Amino acid sequence: MAMNLLHQRRCSSVGWADMVRDELLPWALADVELGDQTLEIGPGYGATLRALIERAGGHGGRGR
């Protein structure tokens, strides 16, 4: 299913990435320790993935 234009703009914005990093993930992962085997599955522009990598202290793990 394609995103509508407003959804596409919001999800690819710096404001959304900041909200995911600063509000959503800290709330959702309060008491969860992420490790080397963390897997994020989902469509989108990567805001959640980038924040998860940062939070886990990783570097993406591509090619491992």
DOMAR-313063 format. One record per atom (N, C-alpha, C, O, CB): x, y, z; residue in one letter. Coordinates in steps of 0.02 Angstrom, whole numbers, plus 50000, padded with zeros to 5 digits. Atoms other than C-alpha are relative to their C-alpha. Glycine has a CB too. Example, Ala and Ser with C-alpha at 12.3 -4.5 7.8 and 13.67 -1.06 7.14 Angstrom:
BEGIN
500454994150000A/506154977550390A/500455006050000A/500975005950033A/499505000150062A/499584994149997S/506844994750357S/499615005550037S/499865011050045S/500205002349929S/
END
This chain:
BEGIN
500434994150000M/500005000050000M/500455006250000M/500915006750040M/499515000050062M/499614993850005A/500705016949951A/499805005050054A/499225005150076A/499925003149931A/500144994749951M/500835031250075M/499705005949964M/499855007249906M/500655002150038M/500234993750029N/499875047050045N/500565005250008N/501035004150046N/499345002450034N/499484994950001L/500905062850017L/500165002750069L/500755003650085L/499805005649954L/499894997349933L/500675069650194L/500384995050043L/500854996850078L/499335001950033L/499675005449963H/501185053050272H/500724999449977H/501184998850019H/499634993349992H/499335000550028Q/502685052050156Q/500455005750024Q/501025004650043Q/499974999949924Q/499614994249978R/503275069550200R/500164999750075R/500735000950095R/499635006649984R/499905000249927R/503045067350388R/500504994650019R/500964995850059R/499344998850036R/499575005749982C/503895050350397C/500725000849976C/501174997550003C/499724993749973C/499324999050024S/505415056450300S/500315006450028S/500855008450007S/500005000349924S/499774993649974S/505615072550401S/500484999250059S/500484994250094S/499415004350021S/499544999849943V/506955077150527V/499595000150065V/499794997050114V/500465006249996V/500424999749940G/505555081050652G/499764993150021G/499744991650081G/499405004449987G/500215006849984W/504915063150640W/500584995950028W/500514992450078W/499704996549938W/499415003749976A/506665055850660A/500175002150071A/500344997950112A/500605001349953A/499864997649933D/506935066850813D/499504997350050D/499684995350106D/500005007750002D/500525002449955M/505265061650890M/500094992550014M/500014990250070M/499315001349970M/499895007249992V/505635043150860V/500584998950048V/500534994950095V/500154996549932V/499405000949959R/507375044750938R/499905002550072R/500114999150119R/500595003849968R/500034996749935D/506935056351083D/499394998150043D/499424998750104D/500015007349991D/500625001349962E/505155051051132E/499744992849992E/499634989450041E/499485004849978E/500325006450013L/504485035351049L/500424994050024L/500184989950063L/499844999249927L/499595005849980L/505935023151070L/500164999850074L/500134994550104L/500645000149961L/499895000449928P/506375028251248P/499394997550038P/499464993750087P/500195006950027P/500615002349969W/504555025351296W/499894992549986W/499754988650032W/499395004149976W/500155006950020A/504355009051199A/500524995050026A/500364989250038A/499964999549924A/499455004649980L/506035001751253L/500265001350070L/500834999550086L/500565000549951L/499784998549931A/506105007751433A/500194993550035A/499684990050039A/499435003750040A/499825006349967D/506894992551523D/500194994549950D/500244988749969D/499434997550042D/499795004950049V/507414983751361V/500725001649980V/500875007249959V/499535000049938V/499314999150022E/509244981251326E/500094997149931E/499964991249919E/500504996750050E/499885002350068L/509664980151142L/500714997349995L/501175000050025L/499885005849948L/499335002950008G/511114969351091G/500174999049927G/499855001849883G/500044993350036G/499765001250068D/512034963150938D/499504996549956D/499554996849895D/500644996150003D/500485004050039Q/510574952250883Q/499325003549992Q/498825000149980Q/499914993350033Q/500634996350008T/509244965950874T/499805000249927T/500215001449883T/500085007250028T/500264999950068L/508144964950720L/499415004649996L/498935003950035L/499804992849977L/500554995450012E/507024978950659E/499704998349933E/500054997949883E/500235007550003E/500355001750061I/505724974450530I/499465005249988I/499045006450031I/499704992850002I/500534995250016G/504664987450444G/500175004249940G/500765005249925G/499875004450059G/499904995750058P/504424998350293P/500115007250023P/499975008950081P/499404999649953P/499954992949984G/504835016750289G/500665003049979G/501025000349936G/499905001050073G/499424996050020Y/506225029350278Y/500614998950045Y/501125002250035Y/499825007350000Y/499425001849961G/507375022050410G/500095003950065G/500595002950099G/500595000949960G/499924996149939A/507075034150555A/500044995450061A/500464996550105A/499415004850009A/499995004649943T/506705019850676T/500634995849999T/500954994850051T/499384995449999T/499405004050006L/508135009250612L/500625003950022L/501025001450061L/500094997549929L/499414995949980R/509415023350630R/500015001250075R/500545000950106R/499995006849962R/500034998949927A/508815027050807A/500154993650038A/500484993950091A/499315002750020A/499855006449967L/508885008550854L/500744998449998L/501034996150047L/499604994449969L/499285001250006I/510665006950789I/500385004450049I/500835002150083I/500245001349927I/499684995449954E/511175022350887E/499894997750073E/500364997850113E/499725007249991E/500175002149932R/510295016051044R/500374993650020R/500574992850077R/499254999050007R/499655006449986A/511094998851030A/500755000850000A/501124996350019A/499804994749948A/499284998850002G/512795006751008G/500344996349943G/500944995149945G/500314997950065G/499735004050055G/513014997450845G/500185004149940G/500205010349941G/499514994949980G/499814996950062H/513515001150670H/499634996949942H/499864997449885H/500754999449990H/500425002550054G/512164992450570G/500064992549986G/499574989349969G/500145003649939G/499905007150007G/512914975150556G/499904997349930G/499824991349922G/499554996650044G/500105002650069R/512704974050367R/500594995749981R/501174997249997R/499925005949950R/499495004350025G/513654960050289G/500284995150050G/500764991550036G/500555004049974G/499765004749949R/513874950150449R/499664993449992R/499794988850030R/499905002650070R/
END
